[in-house]
């Protein structure tokens, strides 16, 4: 029998918790109805069936109610735009839906065995799941098919599976997903061949749950980091996804994520004569570190893994049992040190090389370059993108906003918003100040973040994104060219730029693609606003920047990233410092 929130609190902390009466009554309504999934609007409708004095009155309180129940494992509801509109009430039912997907051949239904056994066997080997196979596996359970559109995004959010072709033209076979725990393809770590230039191997040694984290990490790399899965040209271009490894293409480098025993390992490679750029490997390492922290944040044991290095250069080598803690390596000041591994042949490891790919290390050795000539060019490209984003694209955004709302009216328009929309804007204190100043100084000081919030939440005549919603994490497709689509592109270009802050370098291909996209945006927005942007963009492209100019632009981009993180931290502190709902006795 499902426990109530009060019973859970009483069991876990041995005290009684006083909750609003409206919450208890709403809980009773939700679970007595026997619903599997309800939309937010349906929950609000149920709320109106309660006596007026026991109804939840505000959007904020409803959000707190759902979050409280979600945090305590009584329902599923996330705050993202694609997920918050539906609530999964029966978590066991949801778990059973996934169990049916990953069942062995003896436990799949007759319809799937009879009609799609070939497709199912392919899925059982590779983890690549076709839409029609899901439909067959769920055919005996009408409730799963009825709520499929709500179930799948939640499974994606929890990294149980990840769409493989969500951002491509969907084939005749429909959508397909990758389910990491079903992949049985063997991973051959042959990346040590002479043709490859390799980084050292960074390693996360887990005390438990290593494979569980690895499965979710691979899904995270595809869905959240948007890394492209490499293709196996020797095997008809099939995705390089394996039972114990995954290979990605990212920033003109090859990234290998693997697992061996209890170690999740990471290595970056390039085909010779190209070398692995340390700025890129550092950025990759930061991304993986953030991902693993996120994927383990709910674990009770906060020391479930340790960071370190392997002494050999073959990833997922069963014979390599070595592991040197990152903290120990950081304390070694010499360039080389005797390795403590158990191999028969004594050998040394190059501390500078091993650690240099993943961590910044102070060194008096001038022979170890801080940046190669290629990185210097990448640095210049980064600076030009920063200049174009902050000056040209930002100006275009402000002009779009001004086309509907004069700067003198913006504060009044924001104040007229409903509490729900105002809360959704998440304005920081300095942004509130800029809104007040706009009456006299105009939009000149508005950055992309504030301008985007105003366009998204206030402007009604500006054409929306083609998908109908703001805030998607993926770049609009080539044929999506409304003004709203271009505003989304500008926001995402800025976000991508700050993602390169740690290396302050942009590969040539990525620069060319982004610059071409910027030119198209400017051309379309010139038509909409009647103002000129392309001339300024072309001027920046032809500029030869001095080193001090590059430094100033890069520092400005870095400062913006630091401020964004500080703002995010302030919001988190505000949540922590808020008084808890109810009181403990």
C-alpha angles and dihedrals in degrees: 000000000000113000121227122240091254092053090050093052091047092051096047104041101018094233137101121253122206111219129180112277089233090062094053092048092046090050090053092049094049098049099037090057093065093223120159097199133009131184120235090248090054090052091051088051090052088049091060090058089068121087109277095249091055098047123112103244108188137050089232093057091047089052091050091048092052093044092051092052092043092051090052095050098250097117142355121249126143127191098234117115094246094049111032095074092068132049124203105215101178108058094176089055089050091050091049090054089060091044089059090053095052097039119128123248093270091060104043117103126262094250092059092045093049102043108021107025092124092053092044092051089052089052091047089055104038105022090234106137122198121211093239090055091056090050090052094047091051097040093105091053109060092184091065094052091043091056098032094119090056097040099052097057090051092051088050091049091053091048091240087130137352132212113252099193104026092121098040133071104285111245126229088268090062126226122350132197136198116232105192097197091060096054113111099168110128117243116223111198097210095144092112093079117128093255092067129080105206138196122223117274117261114202141197110202110202128202090206143345093040095142092045091053091045093055091051093043092057090050089047092052090054100040106030105024091038092219114169115242109236119240124235102229091188091059105049092280095294116168115273093238118132141172093262103016147039129196122207137184111225132160093346090305133103115238121199120196114185144161128220120174103318096336124102104202134197131197135167123210143180133187112255138285085037115082130216108263109228091211089059095045089049091053090048091050092051091050093051092045091053090047094052091047090052094046092051100038093105094052115112092218105071091189095057092130142025127210121233149125139267116229096217125067102229112096118226092011107168091206094054105089093161122126127171117187114241090227091055093050091050090059093056110095097183120092092235135027138184110265116237096208122124098245114132094235112069113227143165130237124220102238095194094052097040096050099029095076093059110022135038108247127189112233137169090205104111091190090075103081119221092210133006123226088262090054090051089056090046088052091055090049090050091051093050092051089049091050093047093047097047097040111027106025092039090053091049090052092051091048091052090052092047091051088072106021124035113224089243090064102041098094091049091049092052091049090053092060120107117257090253094054092042091053090048090058090063094203118195122220094257090050090053087053092051090052089055093046093049091080089070106019101035126217096313095113096043113116124209092265095057094040091051092051091052094048093046098047105030113025113089103170098050108098110257126228114288091247088060096238136083126226105044115160094221128077113256113259121261094261094049103095110151119131087254090055090053093048087053090049091053092051092048093045088055091048092049090050093055089048087067094050095106092059099026086209134113125198115238096246093050090048092051093048093047094045091050089051090049091052091052091048092050092048093053096042091050087062092048100046100027090230131116125251106144095073091057091046093051090048092055092048092057095045121115101214121211116230092250091052090051090049092051093050093045092049089051091054090046091050090053090053092049091049091050090052091047091051090050090051091050090054090050091050090050089054092049094047094048112110111257118251109260125357136267122237 
